[in-house]
Amino acid sequence: MRILQVTDNYPPAVGGLERHVQTLSRALSRAGHPTAVATLARPGVPGYERDTTNGEIEIFRLGSLTSRLRRAAPPTQHYFVPPAPDVVLIRELQRLVDRFQPDIVHTHSWILNSAHWLSLPASTRIVHTMHEYGLVCAKQTYTREPTGCSTGPSLRECLPCSAKFYSPGKAALATIGLRALRPMNRRVDRFIAISSAVAAASQPGTAGRPVDIISTFVPDGLSELAAGSAPPAGLPTQPYLLFVGALSAHKGFQLLLDVWRDLPDRLPLVVCGASRSDLAALDLPGLVLLRDVPHPQVMAAWSRAAVGVVPSVWPEPFGQVAVEGLAAGTPMVVSRTGGLTDVVRDEVDGLTVPPNDPLALRAALLRLLGDANLRARLAAAGPPRSRAFTIGAVLPSLLGVYEQARRAAPQHG
């Protein structure tokens, strides 16, 4: 099969989705499937590259209205195509499709709304992976203050909610545009959701098309990477708690900080997060901030941690950092929310607690820190569990979806 991955962001942009598409593209190429990636052009980054790290991937960075508006942005920053057709991007994508002649166009995120308008060969099928809640939520987070989105999205609820996130004008365009374009999703041949939580929440946006739950994944050999990599500079030599991710409220960082401050005889708290201008304000005794740590060193930090914590308060679409902690053999405490419930099984691979519950989080941390046998049992269970979420384990299921799409009649005719 000839496969074209279409995604808003790709390395050198840094993030879980970017690693997902890169890892998938390399694995497809190694398996003998000619693979190309179409993504948004970036300042200072070549418009065309060949990646021969594992297999051979052609990378095309295409012009778009989004790129033109972000000419001064650094190459590592994320670009987001709005939930609307981008006429410049559509033209560039069409040229690439005509040249590459893919059997599968595999889209990721809101760039789908531009791919809808392509003129595709009759033999080409569209597969879309839902990495978040973007088919039904203008914020892509499926959250609403103060009660969440348990009743499902509606214009009456979504417009004021998104207006707290965007300007009122952008909120209206995103919310109404997303809903207006929903019928175009009938052109998608197969939908993939990275967790059962994403599949359930996104149902109104899938136009009745089949949805396969196939987890996102980590590279093969992650346990070995954790054991064999040098730790980052500044890592404590004594036992410590570890948090990896964005230092934001929805990731539960402030919740964890408040609970950690209240722990008796507390261990150091190591935080691996992206650079932020206000990190200096978090100058607390025992808090170790490690900025922009390379991924192998993050894995080394996981392997040396006494306990890893994923205290998310929003419905995480998947929770890749939890998989990384399991792979490193780190005893984990995670929130019982979103896709994290697909990854960590309570009392089997880790301890799970209700989201945004400081008392439950505190109790779980104290229990784990005070029980060496429990820590050892969970640490031993982590690596085998993590292997269910490696590219080697997941790729056959993904190729099966591609084949099922090819055998069915096209939806874009």
C-alpha positions as CSV (number, residue, x, y, z in Angstrom):
1,M,0.0,0.0,0.0
2,R,1.1,3.6,-0.7
3,I,0.2,5.6,2.4
4,L,0.1,9.4,2.8
5,Q,0.0,10.7,6.4
6,V,-1.6,14.1,6.6
7,T,-1.0,16.0,9.9
8,D,-0.8,19.6,11.1
9,N,2.5,19.1,13.0
10,Y,5.5,17.0,12.5
11,P,9.1,17.1,13.9
12,P,10.9,19.4,14.6
13,A,7.6,20.3,16.4
14,V,7.7,18.4,19.7
15,G,4.8,16.4,21.2
16,G,3.0,13.1,21.5
17,L,1.1,13.4,18.2
18,E,4.2,14.3,16.3
19,R,6.1,11.3,17.7
20,H,3.0,9.1,16.9
21,V,3.0,10.1,13.2
22,Q,6.8,9.8,12.9
23,T,6.9,6.4,14.6
24,L,4.0,5.1,12.5
25,S,5.5,6.4,9.2
26,R,8.8,4.8,9.9
27,A,7.2,1.5,10.9
28,L,5.0,1.5,7.7
29,S,8.1,2.1,5.6
30,R,10.1,-0.7,7.3
31,A,7.1,-3.0,6.6
32,G,7.4,-2.3,2.9
33,H,4.7,0.3,2.4
34,P,5.8,3.4,0.6
35,T,5.0,6.3,3.0
36,A,4.9,10.0,2.7
37,V,4.0,12.7,5.2
38,A,2.2,16.0,4.3
39,T,2.4,18.7,7.0
40,L,2.4,22.4,7.3
41,A,5.4,24.5,6.2
42,R,7.6,26.0,8.9
43,P,10.1,28.9,8.8
44,G,13.6,27.6,8.7
45,V,12.7,24.0,7.9
46,P,13.1,22.5,4.4
47,G,10.0,22.1,2.3
48,Y,11.1,18.6,1.3
49,E,13.1,16.0,3.2
50,R,13.8,12.3,3.1
51,D,14.0,10.5,6.5
52,T,16.1,7.3,6.2
53,T,16.4,6.7,10.0
54,N,14.2,3.7,9.8
55,G,12.9,2.9,6.4
56,E,12.5,5.8,4.0
57,I,9.9,8.5,4.4
58,E,9.3,11.5,2.1
59,I,8.2,14.6,4.1
60,F,6.4,17.4,2.3
61,R,5.9,20.7,4.1
62,L,3.0,22.5,2.4
63,G,2.0,26.1,2.2
64,S,-1.2,27.1,3.9
65,L,-3.0,30.2,5.2
66,T,-2.0,29.0,8.7
67,S,1.7,28.9,7.8
68,R,1.5,32.4,6.1
69,L,0.1,33.8,9.3
70,R,2.8,32.3,11.5
71,R,5.9,33.2,9.5
72,A,7.8,34.5,12.6
73,A,7.0,31.4,14.8
74,P,9.8,29.1,15.8
75,P,10.0,25.8,14.0
76,T,9.3,23.8,17.2
77,Q,6.0,25.6,17.9
78,H,2.7,23.9,17.1
79,Y,0.6,25.1,14.2
80,F,-3.1,24.3,14.2
81,V,-5.3,24.4,11.1
82,P,-8.7,25.7,12.2
83,P,-11.8,23.5,11.7
84,A,-12.4,24.9,8.2
85,P,-11.1,24.3,4.7
86,D,-7.8,26.1,3.9
87,V,-7.9,26.9,0.2
88,V,-4.1,27.2,-0.1
89,L,-3.5,23.9,1.7
90,I,-6.1,22.1,-0.4
91,R,-4.4,23.2,-3.6
92,E,-1.0,22.0,-2.2
93,L,-2.4,18.7,-1.0
94,Q,-4.1,18.0,-4.3
95,R,-0.8,18.4,-6.2
96,L,0.8,15.9,-3.8
97,V,-2.0,13.4,-4.0
98,D,-1.9,13.6,-7.8
99,R,1.9,12.9,-7.7
100,F,2.0,10.3,-4.9
101,Q,-1.2,8.4,-5.8
102,P,-1.8,7.0,-2.3
103,D,-4.0,4.0,-1.6
104,I,-4.6,5.4,1.9
105,V,-4.8,9.1,3.0
106,H,-4.5,8.9,6.8
107,T,-5.4,12.2,8.4
108,H,-4.8,13.4,12.0
109,S,-6.5,16.4,13.7
110,W,-8.4,19.3,12.0
111,I,-6.4,19.1,8.8
112,L,-9.1,16.5,7.9
113,N,-11.4,19.5,7.1
114,S,-9.1,20.4,4.2
115,A,-8.5,16.8,3.0
116,H,-12.3,16.5,2.6
117,W,-12.2,18.7,-0.4
118,L,-9.6,16.7,-2.4
119,S,-10.4,15.0,-5.6
120,L,-9.2,11.4,-4.9
121,P,-8.7,8.4,-7.1
122,A,-11.5,5.8,-6.9
123,S,-9.0,3.4,-5.3
124,T,-8.0,5.8,-2.5
125,R,-9.5,5.6,0.9
126,I,-9.6,8.1,3.8
127,V,-8.7,6.9,7.3
128,H,-8.9,9.4,10.2
129,T,-7.4,9.0,13.7
130,M,-9.1,10.9,16.5
131,H,-6.2,11.7,18.9
132,E,-8.5,14.0,20.9
133,Y,-12.1,15.3,20.9
134,G,-11.8,17.6,17.9
135,L,-14.7,16.2,16.0
136,V,-17.1,17.4,18.6
137,C,-15.3,20.0,20.7
138,A,-14.0,23.4,19.4
139,K,-11.4,23.3,22.3
140,Q,-10.6,19.6,21.4
141,T,-10.6,18.9,25.2
142,Y,-14.2,17.9,25.9
143,T,-14.2,19.9,29.1
144,R,-16.6,22.5,30.4
145,E,-16.4,24.3,33.6
146,P,-17.6,23.5,36.2
147,T,-19.4,20.3,35.4
148,G,-17.6,18.8,32.4
149,C,-19.3,17.5,29.2
150,S,-21.2,14.5,30.4
151,T,-24.3,15.6,28.6
152,G,-22.6,15.9,25.2
153,P,-21.8,18.9,23.0
154,S,-24.5,21.3,21.9
155,L,-24.3,24.8,20.4
156,R,-26.0,26.4,23.4
157,E,-23.3,24.9,25.7
158,C,-20.3,25.0,23.4
159,L,-20.5,28.6,22.3
160,P,-20.1,30.2,25.8
161,C,-17.6,27.5,26.8
162,S,-15.3,28.0,23.8
163,A,-15.6,31.8,24.2
164,K,-13.7,31.4,27.5
165,F,-10.9,29.7,25.5
166,Y,-10.8,31.8,22.3
167,S,-12.0,35.3,21.5
168,P,-15.8,35.5,21.0
169,G,-15.4,35.7,17.2
170,K,-13.0,32.8,16.9
171,A,-15.1,30.8,19.3
172,A,-18.2,31.3,17.1
173,L,-16.3,30.4,13.9
174,A,-14.7,27.3,15.4
175,T,-17.9,26.0,17.1
176,I,-20.3,26.7,14.3
177,G,-17.8,25.7,11.6
178,L,-17.1,22.4,13.3
179,R,-20.8,21.6,13.4
180,A,-21.5,22.8,9.9
181,L,-18.7,20.6,8.5
182,R,-19.9,17.5,10.3
183,P,-21.7,16.1,7.3
184,M,-18.4,16.1,5.4
185,N,-17.2,13.4,7.7
186,R,-19.2,10.9,5.7
187,R,-16.3,11.0,3.3
188,V,-14.2,9.2,5.8
189,D,-14.0,5.4,5.1
190,R,-12.8,4.4,8.6
191,F,-12.4,6.3,11.9
192,I,-9.8,5.2,14.5
193,A,-10.1,6.4,18.1
194,I,-7.0,6.1,20.3
195,S,-9.1,5.1,23.4
196,S,-12.6,4.0,24.4
197,A,-13.1,7.5,25.9
198,V,-12.4,9.3,22.6
199,A,-14.6,6.8,20.7
200,A,-17.6,7.3,23.0
201,A,-17.3,11.1,23.1
202,S,-16.8,11.5,19.4
203,Q,-19.7,9.5,18.2
204,P,-21.8,12.5,17.1
205,G,-19.0,13.5,14.7
206,T,-18.4,10.2,13.0
207,A,-21.4,10.3,10.7
208,G,-22.2,6.7,11.4
209,R,-18.9,5.4,10.1
210,P,-17.2,2.4,11.8
211,V,-14.9,3.4,14.6
212,D,-12.0,1.1,15.6
213,I,-10.3,1.6,18.9
214,I,-6.6,1.3,18.3
215,S,-4.3,2.9,20.9
216,T,-1.6,5.3,20.2
217,F,1.8,3.7,20.8
218,V,5.3,4.0,21.9
219,P,8.4,2.8,20.0
220,D,9.5,-0.8,20.5
221,G,12.4,-1.1,23.0
222,L,11.3,1.6,25.3
223,S,12.1,-0.4,28.4
224,E,15.6,-1.0,27.1
225,L,15.9,2.8,26.3
226,A,15.0,3.6,29.9
227,A,17.5,1.2,31.4
228,G,20.3,2.1,29.0
229,S,20.1,5.9,28.9
230,A,22.0,8.4,31.0
231,P,19.9,10.4,33.5
232,P,19.4,14.1,33.0
233,A,21.6,16.5,34.9
234,G,20.2,17.6,38.2
235,L,18.3,14.4,39.0
236,P,18.4,13.7,42.7
237,T,20.3,10.7,43.9
238,Q,17.8,9.9,46.6
239,P,14.2,8.5,45.9
240,Y,11.9,11.0,44.2
241,L,8.4,11.4,42.8
242,L,8.2,12.1,39.0
243,F,5.8,14.2,37.0
244,V,6.2,14.4,33.2
245,G,4.1,16.8,31.0
246,A,2.8,20.3,30.6
247,L,2.8,22.3,33.8
248,S,-0.9,23.2,33.5
249,A,-4.0,22.9,35.5
250,H,-5.7,20.3,33.2
251,K,-2.7,18.0,33.6
252,G,-3.2,18.2,37.4
253,F,0.2,19.9,38.1
254,Q,-1.2,22.3,40.6
255,L,-3.2,19.6,42.3
256,L,0.0,17.5,42.6
257,L,2.0,20.4,43.9
258,D,-0.6,21.1,46.6
259,V,-0.7,17.4,47.7
260,W,3.1,17.1,47.6
261,R,3.5,20.1,49.8
262,D,1.3,18.4,52.4
263,L,3.1,15.0,52.4
264,P,4.9,14.1,55.7
265,D,8.6,13.5,55.2
266,R,8.1,14.3,51.5
267,L,10.4,13.0,48.8
268,P,11.8,15.4,46.2
269,L,9.4,16.1,43.3
270,V,11.0,16.0,39.9
271,V,9.1,17.7,37.1
272,C,10.1,17.2,33.4
273,G,8.2,19.9,31.5
274,A,8.5,22.3,28.7
275,S,10.0,25.7,29.2
276,R,7.8,28.4,30.5
277,S,8.5,32.0,31.4
278,D,7.0,31.6,34.9
279,L,8.9,28.5,36.0
280,A,11.2,30.6,38.1
281,A,8.3,31.3,40.4
282,L,8.2,27.7,41.4
283,D,11.4,27.9,43.4
284,L,10.4,25.5,46.2
285,P,12.6,23.4,48.5
286,G,12.6,19.8,47.1
287,L,11.1,20.7,43.8
288,V,13.4,19.9,40.9
289,L,12.4,21.5,37.5
290,L,14.1,19.9,34.5
291,R,13.4,21.9,31.3
292,D,13.2,20.5,27.8
293,V,14.7,17.1,28.6
294,P,15.5,14.8,25.6
295,H,13.2,11.8,25.5
296,P,15.9,9.2,26.3
297,Q,16.8,11.1,29.4
298,V,13.1,11.3,30.4
299,M,13.0,7.5,30.2
300,A,16.0,7.3,32.4
301,A,14.3,9.6,34.9
302,W,11.3,7.3,34.9
303,S,13.4,4.2,35.6
304,R,15.0,5.9,38.6
305,A,11.8,7.3,40.2
306,A,10.3,5.8,43.3
307,V,6.8,6.6,42.1
308,G,5.4,8.2,38.9
309,V,2.3,10.4,39.0
310,V,-0.1,11.2,36.2
311,P,-2.7,13.3,38.1
312,S,-4.7,14.6,35.1
313,V,-8.0,16.3,35.9
314,W,-9.4,16.3,32.3
315,P,-10.4,13.2,30.2
316,E,-6.9,12.5,28.8
317,P,-7.5,11.1,25.3
318,F,-4.8,8.4,26.0
319,G,-2.0,9.1,28.4
320,Q,1.2,8.2,26.7
321,V,3.3,9.3,29.7
322,A,1.7,6.6,31.7
323,V,2.8,4.0,29.1
324,E,6.3,5.4,29.4
325,G,6.3,5.1,33.1
326,L,5.0,1.5,32.9
327,A,7.7,0.6,30.4
328,A,10.4,1.9,32.7
329,G,9.1,-0.2,35.6
330,T,8.0,2.7,37.6
331,P,5.2,2.2,40.2
332,M,2.4,4.6,39.0
333,V,-0.5,6.6,40.4
334,V,-2.8,7.9,37.7
335,S,-6.2,9.5,37.5
336,R,-9.1,7.3,36.6
337,T,-10.2,9.4,33.7
338,G,-10.4,9.3,29.9
339,G,-7.9,7.0,28.0
340,L,-5.9,6.5,31.2
341,T,-8.4,3.8,32.2
342,D,-7.4,1.8,29.1
343,V,-3.8,1.9,30.0
344,V,-3.5,1.4,33.8
345,R,-5.6,-1.2,35.6
346,D,-6.1,-0.4,39.2
347,E,-4.2,-2.7,41.6
348,V,-2.8,-4.6,38.7
349,D,-0.4,-2.3,36.9
350,G,-0.7,0.8,39.1
351,L,-3.0,2.6,41.4
352,T,-5.9,4.7,40.0
353,V,-7.7,7.6,41.8
354,P,-10.7,9.8,41.0
355,P,-9.6,12.9,39.0
356,N,-9.2,16.1,41.0
357,D,-9.5,14.4,44.3
358,P,-6.6,15.6,46.5
359,L,-7.4,13.3,49.4
360,A,-7.5,10.2,47.2
361,L,-4.2,11.2,45.5
362,R,-2.6,11.8,48.8
363,A,-3.8,8.4,50.2
364,A,-2.5,6.5,47.1
365,L,0.9,8.2,47.2
366,L,1.3,7.5,51.0
367,R,0.2,3.9,50.5
368,L,2.6,3.3,47.7
369,L,5.5,5.0,49.4
370,G,4.9,3.1,52.5
371,D,4.6,-0.4,51.0
372,A,7.8,-1.7,49.3
373,N,6.1,-5.0,48.3
374,L,3.4,-3.2,46.5
375,R,5.9,-1.0,44.7
376,A,7.9,-4.0,43.6
377,R,4.8,-5.8,42.4
378,L,3.6,-2.9,40.3
379,A,7.1,-2.2,39.0
380,A,7.3,-5.8,37.7
381,A,3.9,-5.6,36.1
382,G,4.6,-2.3,34.2
383,P,6.9,-3.4,31.3
384,P,4.8,-6.4,30.2
385,R,1.7,-4.1,30.2
386,S,3.5,-1.4,28.3
387,R,4.3,-3.8,25.4
388,A,0.6,-3.9,24.5
389,F,1.0,-0.2,23.5
390,T,4.2,-0.6,21.3
391,I,4.2,0.0,17.6
392,G,5.0,-3.7,17.0
393,A,1.9,-4.7,18.9
394,V,-0.4,-2.1,17.3
395,L,0.7,-2.0,13.7
396,P,-1.0,-5.2,12.6
397,S,-4.4,-3.8,13.8
398,L,-3.8,-0.6,12.0
399,L,-2.9,-2.4,8.7
400,G,-6.0,-4.4,9.2
401,V,-8.1,-1.2,9.2
402,Y,-6.4,0.0,6.0
403,E,-7.2,-3.3,4.3
404,Q,-10.9,-3.2,5.5
405,A,-11.2,0.3,4.1
406,R,-9.7,-0.7,0.8
407,R,-12.1,-3.7,0.4
408,A,-15.2,-1.5,1.0
409,A,-16.7,0.9,-1.5
410,P,-15.3,4.5,-1.3
411,Q,-17.2,7.1,0.6
412,H,-15.7,10.1,-1.3
413,G,-17.2,9.4,-4.7
